[in-house]
């Protein structure tokens, strides 16, 4: 039997030759064990710094592992331990300040507790979202924090997550039918806040470029818009309520559509800042005075809303708090001392950030 001491010295001499080999097969614990002529169990214990293994053996195992470019199989480890310390995060897109801020705050909270996150994006595609869920489940994540895609109507894949007993926390976009933890803002009240602001600015014909009402948050914003108009005895006209995908291009198209009306609106409430930016571009291109002729309000408080001319009034969605609460809600499932009995339903109040696009006095002040 070759001694551990001689084996290590032999490997040092051969390390250059080993590195030159194009080893396509992933190195396993068994490969290390074969080199050292010890059991795979001993190698595993040495790699995990088991006190029952001598320091000489540990040193030899680490050296061989390094020379053979051994990478631990975290998936296999997760299967053995029943815990991966990974949390999956699904967002519609990462190029939104709202979603990137939520992700950042989820990560900050979870990292402190020893968890890492895997970020996936659906790009608003139901099919891609299903693929994301399958990938995260295969990776043995300990939980999933998600905001649904616009296309998602069928909840089968999210039901699959629940059936496996994996904590599922939804934020911003989520469906009541799933009966899971949810963190978001009060979308219904947000519409009331916006309409109230526009009415106080003297607006009487308020249009709404909304999202698709099949999505709960956009449906709530539409309902809030309609009820707020009723409250102030303002006209509710189908031509003033338009559903859209809320992209910049869609904002341009829908704004062009509204400008073609014989009786134009004097205010536009857009359910997303990117579509509001598209609407702003069309208004500027058509020499429409903002807010004198038409006032404009967006939703999301993206950074660009304060940088464009005129700056865009918008709803702040409390992205930092949503991210923190989503992470803390997941961690409540990991508290072994206390079994989670009730679901978290955290609804934050809307905050309107008033800027030049809807306030004539503010625009005059900044000239």
PADRENVEX-252905 format. One line per 2 residues: number of its first residue (from 1); for each residue x, y, z of C-alpha. Coordinates in steps of 0.5 Angstrom, whole numbers, plus 500, padded with zeros to 3 digits. Example, Ala and Ser with C-alpha at 12.3 -4.5 7.8 and 13.67 -1.06 7.14 Angstrom:
% PADRENVEX-252905
1 = 525:491:516 | 527:498:514
This chain:
% PADRENVEX-252905
1 = 500:500:500 | 503:507:498
3 = 503:511:504 | 499:518:504
5 = 506:522:505 | 509:519:499
7 = 503:519:495 | 502:527:496
9 = 510:528:494 | 508:524:488
11 = 502:528:486 | 506:534:487
13 = 511:532:482 | 506:530:477
15 = 501:536:478 | 504:539:472
17 = 502:533:468 | 495:532:471
19 = 494:540:469 | 496:538:462
21 = 491:533:462 | 484:535:459
23 = 480:532:464 | 473:532:461
25 = 469:528:466 | 468:531:473
27 = 472:529:478 | 468:525:484
29 = 470:524:491 | 471:517:489
31 = 477:519:484 | 480:522:490
33 = 479:516:494 | 483:512:489
35 = 489:516:488 | 490:516:496
37 = 488:509:496 | 483:510:502
39 = 475:510:502 | 470:515:499
41 = 467:516:506 | 474:518:509
43 = 475:523:503 | 468:526:504
45 = 469:527:512 | 476:530:510
47 = 473:535:506 | 468:537:511
49 = 473:537:516 | 471:532:521
51 = 475:531:527 | 475:524:526
53 = 480:525:520 | 487:526:522
55 = 490:533:520 | 495:529:515
57 = 490:526:511 | 486:532:511
59 = 492:536:508 | 493:530:503
61 = 485:530:501 | 485:537:500
63 = 492:537:496 | 489:532:491
65 = 482:535:490 | 486:541:488
67 = 490:538:483 | 484:534:480
69 = 480:541:480 | 475:537:484
71 = 468:541:485 | 463:539:490
73 = 456:537:488 | 452:542:491
75 = 446:539:488 | 448:532:491
77 = 449:535:498 | 442:539:498
79 = 439:532:496 | 443:529:502
81 = 441:534:507 | 435:536:505
83 = 437:544:505 | 441:547:499
85 = 441:554:502 | 438:557:496
87 = 432:561:494 | 429:562:487
89 = 427:569:485 | 423:570:479
91 = 421:577:476 | 418:579:470
93 = 424:583:468 | 431:585:471
95 = 431:592:467 | 426:595:472
97 = 429:599:477 | 423:596:482
99 = 425:589:480 | 432:590:481
101 = 431:594:488 | 426:588:490
103 = 432:583:488 | 437:587:492
105 = 433:588:498 | 432:580:498
107 = 439:578:497 | 441:583:503
109 = 437:580:508 | 438:573:506
111 = 445:573:505 | 446:575:512
113 = 442:568:514 | 447:564:510
115 = 442:564:504 | 444:565:496
117 = 439:567:491 | 438:564:484
119 = 435:570:479 | 431:568:473
121 = 426:572:469 | 420:571:465
123 = 420:576:460 | 413:576:461
125 = 412:569:458 | 408:564:461
127 = 412:559:458 | 419:561:460
129 = 416:562:467 | 414:555:467
131 = 421:553:465 | 424:558:471
133 = 420:554:476 | 422:547:473
135 = 429:549:474 | 429:552:481
137 = 425:546:483 | 431:541:480
139 = 436:546:483 | 433:544:490
141 = 431:551:492 | 429:552:499
143 = 424:557:497 | 421:561:491
145 = 420:568:491 | 416:571:485
147 = 412:576:481 | 408:573:476
149 = 409:574:468 | 403:578:465
151 = 401:572:460 | 400:568:467
153 = 393:565:468 | 394:558:469
155 = 397:557:476 | 399:549:475
157 = 406:550:476 | 405:555:482
159 = 401:549:485 | 406:544:484
161 = 411:549:488 | 406:548:494
163 = 405:541:493 | 412:540:494
165 = 411:543:501 | 416:549:498
167 = 415:556:501 | 412:560:496
169 = 412:568:497 | 409:572:491
171 = 410:580:491 | 407:585:487
173 = 404:581:482 | 400:575:485
175 = 393:571:485 | 389:570:491
177 = 387:563:488 | 393:561:490
179 = 393:562:498 | 400:564:499
181 = 404:569:502 | 404:576:499
183 = 407:583:499 | 405:589:495
185 = 402:596:495 | 395:597:495
187 = 393:598:488 | 386:600:488
189 = 387:605:493 | 393:608:489
191 = 388:609:483 | 384:613:488
193 = 390:617:490 | 392:619:483
195 = 385:621:481 | 384:625:487
197 = 390:629:485 | 388:630:478
199 = 381:632:480 | 384:637:485
201 = 388:640:479 | 382:641:475
203 = 382:635:471 | 375:633:469
205 = 376:628:463 | 381:623:466
207 = 383:617:461 | 387:610:464
209 = 392:606:460 | 392:600:464
211 = 395:593:464 | 391:587:462
213 = 385:586:467 | 387:579:467
215 = 393:580:472 | 390:582:479
217 = 394:588:480 | 392:591:474
219 = 385:589:475 | 385:593:482
221 = 388:599:479 | 382:599:473
223 = 377:598:479 | 380:603:483
225 = 380:608:477 | 373:607:475
227 = 370:607:483 | 374:614:484
229 = 371:617:477 | 364:615:480
231 = 366:618:487 | 367:625:483
233 = 361:624:478 | 366:624:472
235 = 365:620:466 | 366:613:465
237 = 367:612:458 | 370:606:454
239 = 374:610:450 | 378:613:456
241 = 380:606:459 | 385:602:455
243 = 389:596:456 | 396:595:454
245 = 402:591:455 | 405:598:458
247 = 412:598:454 | 414:604:452
249 = 412:603:445 | 405:601:447
251 = 405:607:451 | 406:611:444
253 = 401:607:441 | 395:608:446
255 = 397:615:447 | 396:617:439
257 = 390:613:440 | 387:618:445
259 = 390:624:441 | 385:622:435
261 = 379:622:440 | 374:628:438
263 = 374:630:445 | 381:629:448
265 = 382:627:455 | 385:633:459
267 = 389:628:464 | 392:621:463
269 = 393:616:468 | 398:610:466
271 = 399:604:470 | 407:603:468
273 = 412:608:468 | 415:606:461
275 = 408:606:458 | 408:613:461
277 = 415:615:458 | 412:613:451
279 = 406:617:452 | 410:623:454
281 = 414:622:448 | 408:623:443
283 = 405:629:447 | 412:632:446
285 = 412:630:439 | 405:633:438
287 = 407:640:441 | 402:638:447
289 = 403:643:453 | 404:638:459
291 = 401:639:464 | 397:645:461
293 = 393:641:456 | 394:634:458
295 = 396:632:465 | 400:625:466
297 = 401:621:471 | 405:614:471
299 = 406:608:476 | 413:605:479
301 = 417:612:480 | 423:609:476
303 = 429:613:476 | 428:616:469
305 = 421:620:471 | 425:625:475
307 = 430:626:469 | 425:627:463
309 = 422:634:461 | 417:635:464
311 = 419:630:470 | 413:625:471
313 = 409:624:477 | 409:617:479
315 = 407:612:485 | 412:610:489
317 = 412:602:490 | 416:601:496
319 = 421:596:493 | 426:596:498
321 = 420:594:504 | 417:589:499
323 = 424:586:498 | 425:586:505
325 = 419:583:507 | 419:578:502
327 = 425:575:505 | 423:576:512
329 = 417:572:510 | 421:566:507
331 = 426:566:513 | 419:565:518
333 = 419:558:515 | 426:556:517
335 = 424:558:524 | 424:551:527
337 = 422:554:534 | 416:556:531
339 = 411:553:526 | 408:558:521
341 = 401:558:522 | 398:564:518
343 = 400:567:511 | 403:574:511
345 = 399:579:507 | 403:585:507
347 = 399:591:503 | 403:597:503
349 = 400:604:502 | 401:608:496
351 = 405:614:496 | 404:619:490
353 = 411:623:488 | 408:629:485
355 = 412:632:479 | 411:637:473
357 = 407:633:469 | 401:634:473
359 = 402:640:477 | 402:647:473
361 = 404:651:479 | 410:646:480
363 = 412:646:473 | 412:654:473
365 = 416:654:479 | 422:650:476
367 = 422:654:470
